[in-house]
């Protein structure tokens, strides 16, 4: 007896409410359908169906077995579909969410290379600093930076890190002077960044030699958007600590000046995050591998 075929036949009989309709649906002789279900009952040593001249009903054991058959057959179909997808070129719609600055500065300029390799993938790229719920919002994966990104529903794969620079506008430094130590920042005006998810202000980190300092700083303004945060620094609202990728051009043009240049800032890990599905579609695996290579080979993010 083919066990999987017998399970399929049993499920069809339950769904159809009888052997005749199930046989028609499966394009099998009614005798074959009856024989397979009988063989299944004999092997299980349990009565699955109650047969009358007019109707077929399910026993308590049959109902339990029916639910398990549904799960097993669904797993088999998933495995077959996964293999089919693996043998085909990655294709279909892919929803990705990334920080706005990473999209404009890194991902979008490199996308011609991605589409040349995967022309059948259609990308929907959400660009914001807003934390998204991948499961609830149907997002395939997201790229985020952070030291604590715990979510039991997600897999987080580290693919790089962001280096941060501390800087301020020349006009601010002319008015308030240059701090010589991170402890002096408490006497300065600093611009804070806060989590859009929790509202918590992010701490500032400094490293020099074997010394590590983590400080929480008061501020008159806090923002949760990287573009607005950089604009606040340019406007002279205070000292900022921002990703090197964003402020490096402004430092070259002297629109911003370095602060505490002899102190390094702890790099912030970058993760690609995606739901813990049993099977990753080929399109998702292709994008994750591509973006991981892109960031790992980027001079400011590797």
Secondary structure in CASP SS format (residue, H / E / C, confidence):
PFRMAT SS
TARGET T0000
AUTHOR 0000-0000-0000
METHOD secondary structure of the structure
MODEL  1
X C 1.00
X C 1.00
X H 1.00
X H 1.00
X H 1.00
X H 1.00
X H 1.00
X H 1.00
X H 1.00
X H 1.00
X H 1.00
X H 1.00
X H 1.00
X H 1.00
X H 1.00
X H 1.00
X C 1.00
X C 1.00
X H 1.00
X H 1.00
X H 1.00
X H 1.00
X H 1.00
X H 1.00
X H 1.00
X H 1.00
X C 1.00
X C 1.00
X C 1.00
X H 1.00
X H 1.00
X H 1.00
X H 1.00
X H 1.00
X H 1.00
X H 1.00
X H 1.00
X H 1.00
X H 1.00
X H 1.00
X H 1.00
X H 1.00
X H 1.00
X H 1.00
X C 1.00
X C 1.00
X C 1.00
X C 1.00
X E 1.00
X E 1.00
X E 1.00
X C 1.00
X C 1.00
X C 1.00
X C 1.00
X E 1.00
X E 1.00
X E 1.00
X C 1.00
X H 1.00
X H 1.00
X H 1.00
X H 1.00
X H 1.00
X H 1.00
X H 1.00
X H 1.00
X H 1.00
X H 1.00
X H 1.00
X H 1.00
X H 1.00
X H 1.00
X H 1.00
X H 1.00
X H 1.00
X H 1.00
X H 1.00
X H 1.00
X H 1.00
X H 1.00
X H 1.00
X H 1.00
X H 1.00
X H 1.00
X H 1.00
X H 1.00
X C 1.00
X C 1.00
X C 1.00
X C 1.00
X E 1.00
X E 1.00
X E 1.00
X E 1.00
X E 1.00
X E 1.00
X E 1.00
X C 1.00
X H 1.00
X H 1.00
X H 1.00
X H 1.00
X H 1.00
X H 1.00
X H 1.00
X H 1.00
X H 1.00
X H 1.00
X H 1.00
X H 1.00
X H 1.00
X H 1.00
X H 1.00
X H 1.00
X H 1.00
X H 1.00
X C 1.00
X C 1.00
X C 1.00
X E 1.00
X E 1.00
X E 1.00
X E 1.00
X E 1.00
X E 1.00
X E 1.00
X C 1.00
X C 1.00
X C 1.00
X C 1.00
X C 1.00
X C 1.00
X H 1.00
X H 1.00
X H 1.00
X H 1.00
X C 1.00
X C 1.00
X C 1.00
X E 1.00
X E 1.00
X E 1.00
X E 1.00
X E 1.00
X C 1.00
X C 1.00
X C 1.00
X C 1.00
X C 1.00
X C 1.00
X C 1.00
X C 1.00
X E 1.00
X E 1.00
X E 1.00
X E 1.00
X E 1.00
X E 1.00
X E 1.00
X E 1.00
X E 1.00
X C 1.00
X E 1.00
X E 1.00
X E 1.00
X E 1.00
X E 1.00
X C 1.00
X H 1.00
X H 1.00
X H 1.00
X H 1.00
X H 1.00
X H 1.00
X H 1.00
X C 1.00
X C 1.00
X C 1.00
X C 1.00
X C 1.00
X H 1.00
X H 1.00
X H 1.00
X H 1.00
X H 1.00
X H 1.00
X C 1.00
X C 1.00
X E 1.00
X E 1.00
X E 1.00
X E 1.00
X E 1.00
X C 1.00
X C 1.00
X C 1.00
X C 1.00
X C 1.00
X C 1.00
X E 1.00
X C 1.00
X C 1.00
X E 1.00
X E 1.00
X E 1.00
X E 1.00
X E 1.00
X C 1.00
X C 1.00
X E 1.00
X E 1.00
X E 1.00
X E 1.00
X E 1.00
X C 1.00
X C 1.00
X C 1.00
X C 1.00
X C 1.00
X E 1.00
X E 1.00
X E 1.00
X C 1.00
X C 1.00
X H 1.00
X H 1.00
X H 1.00
X H 1.00
X H 1.00
X H 1.00
X H 1.00
X H 1.00
X H 1.00
X C 1.00
X C 1.00
X C 1.00
X C 1.00
X E 1.00
X E 1.00
X E 1.00
X E 1.00
X E 1.00
X H 1.00
X H 1.00
X H 1.00
X H 1.00
X H 1.00
X H 1.00
X H 1.00
X H 1.00
X H 1.00
X C 1.00
X C 1.00
X C 1.00
X C 1.00
X E 1.00
X E 1.00
X C 1.00
X C 1.00
X C 1.00
X C 1.00
X C 1.00
X E 1.00
X C 1.00
X C 1.00
X C 1.00
X E 1.00
X E 1.00
X E 1.00
X E 1.00
X E 1.00
X E 1.00
X E 1.00
X E 1.00
X C 1.00
X C 1.00
X C 1.00
X C 1.00
X C 1.00
X C 1.00
X H 1.00
X H 1.00
X H 1.00
X H 1.00
X H 1.00
X H 1.00
X H 1.00
X H 1.00
X H 1.00
X H 1.00
X H 1.00
X H 1.00
X H 1.00
X H 1.00
X H 1.00
X C 1.00
X C 1.00
X C 1.00
X C 1.00
X C 1.00
X C 1.00
END
